[in-house]
């Protein structure tokens, strides 16, 4: 038993719902108790879908348990077929139905429905949402894919985009247009917007583009083994990765890797002097492994940040994540416990957090800038506007999204230069963040987010309990902008400890500053 | 028929009972508002990842405002041997209580998985009570989907608390049902001004204010879904005051009148206390009634609030209910409401596909439904009102009557606005 407040991933049957809802012509009959229909609202509210997810729940109740839940399931499956006339059905059990041990696959096959019925075996007590989606797409593909000749023109499939995927809609559009520029047509994009008939002709493509390993890798591997289709390994997030991706695709397809970069603005935006202040900003990155690893590369190599933390919540990708983290000189954090993530963030004292909805809340509490790079996300990250993460337009989106929450360069200078000024006192915060406009008290400067500051300071104090700050030095420390103050204190104490100094003066403070200057 | 014949409304209307797919929340959802009400309580669900995911999805961002609820997620090894599960649960509770020493009431909440594997939470609760009592009181109840629908979770929770309430021989009045603090204060103020003393609320904001109960206790429900709690109180000898529920001006007045009568309040006092707020409520409702009058209303089952709300919308706002669905119809509690509700089609339980067919045929002007149905119905051209908001928002008693009507008029005003034809 494990006490959980927040979960990064839902149960595996929600992953199966993500595949069913992404597709057209598929219906999912889920053996589940009353109440499990809550998952519908993820699709109708967060993703704002205008139709009900194609899922029929058996909604058994306590009174059914003594009687015959198997008959209930059969009735629901038959009823769903009669009403929706799907091209294919998937059947499975949620966590409670797994315990009562009806066999949805076996029960459905006795009905002799006139469409393929694919049984799912999703272990609810050991696996999670991404596994559910990956496994469901694999099961459907195995059941439906037909051997067929390759298309005459060079085509590929795009694999992994699902319902409730972070920017999946626009990523597929962006990558489709990129491939088109290279003269490659998309045979099938699946599961998003695909039909069972589309899955049947997956093997006609020359190769596969795997956009989201979390939800499409098993299928890509199976197609490679069974239908000799190679698949791409590069995730085209960021300008560099997109170029690598183009090269990889060009090699697989035997076409030229020249693509028009006229609309790619990230490299120049990042090179312009306006961005100099971004150099070495400390960034903590957490999310699903694919997005986190891609973000780390963009952060260091394309924007010039310093990656001070990197991790993911999906253990399936622990190994590549550990390898990636090593490259950045940090230890990978593999955890699905948000309290552990919070502790790691406090310890790393970053200036920017790139993460999920949970990290956004953590960042808010700690008073640190934050941008969202990965699911799980809330409704605002299913935007109306075009905003891919992948390809060249995706790179532009990343630049804008990540830079926006940071205090702008000039503003940062103003905050330092006029820090005693009533309009620029620390607690005023950056001008483009709402809800912080508190007037400075007459005497003493407010500490914003006292929790975070206190926690960091306490941690630092525990490290250097022998040190003593003289009042002058303490006052000088207060003049340092709040968002770097904890770091300044920590560096000073570390420096003092190294030098064997026990009394910290203004000089110690500035000596330490010079010592750690970057 | 003489004019003296008492109105029978829907008392004898046949009820359509359906069984099929239900598009409803389970009782665990009640935790989301109960934990805000009981400020020193922690709700520990014993369940699966699905339960944790449900609470997270339903609670939205609230989960980060220092939540006092969590899920002990069952893992494969817990399913293998049941003896283990008790030890594991006790260990998790130990850790939780040491981390949150401010907790005074701990609810072990059963879920579908824990009920199906017959995990005996009452035994764990007993053991924990022996160890941590009296500073922490441990209760257990089930909020599982197989046993409870949405608001029934609150009923199960309150009913579990009743046997532990202290005994008293004093005459007191118990107001039952979790109300937002602001509403509770208004209620108390009205009762006090009528001269009614010794009023207590179940649930109380803190464990130390828990009400006492005995044979001289009279109680009244503020929510229609509290059947088990009412029974539990009756078993303790308390007597229920029968009344409609305090929604709208009429509902609130009838509710207060029932209390006043039971407590021997003079009619003049009652009128003096209620006259001004009644007038305010009527005025506030009238503003919205203009939008709502003559519009047809269809309610999908959700919270058991459907019948009292349909009564309010029909009688005070002039709406025309065409189908009122409820997850569960408890006749004993609902009689005063049914007597007031104009003749309409009533349904209990649900087969959501069949109900959607009826809905499509009726084309109502306003549909009250859950979040899983709302956007699909909007996309099909129907105006909808999310039902869940009715449980989270202060809607009871006089001062909220206008807000309550506003919740239903807003979707209609918005549609008109977006069509460029503001009504």
Interface residues (C-beta under 8 A of the other chain):
Chain A: X1 X2 X3 X4 X5 X6 X7 X9 X10 X11 X13 X14 X33 X34 X35 X36 X37 X38 X39 X40 X41 X42 X44 X45 X48 X49 X50 X51 X52 X56 X57 X58 X59 X60 X61 X62 X64 X65 X76 X79 X83 X94 X95 X96 X99 X100 X123 X124 X125 X126 X128 X361 X365 X378
Chain B: X20 X21 X22 X23 X24 X25 X26 X27 X28 X29 X44 X46 X48 X49 X50 X52 X53 X54 X56 X57 X58 X60 X61 X63 X64 X67 X69 X70 X71 X72 X73 X74 X75 X76 X78 X79 X85 X88 X89 X91 X92 X95 X96 X112 X113 X115 X116 X117 X144 X145 X146 X147 X149 X353 X370 X371 X372 X373 X374 X375 X376 X378 X379
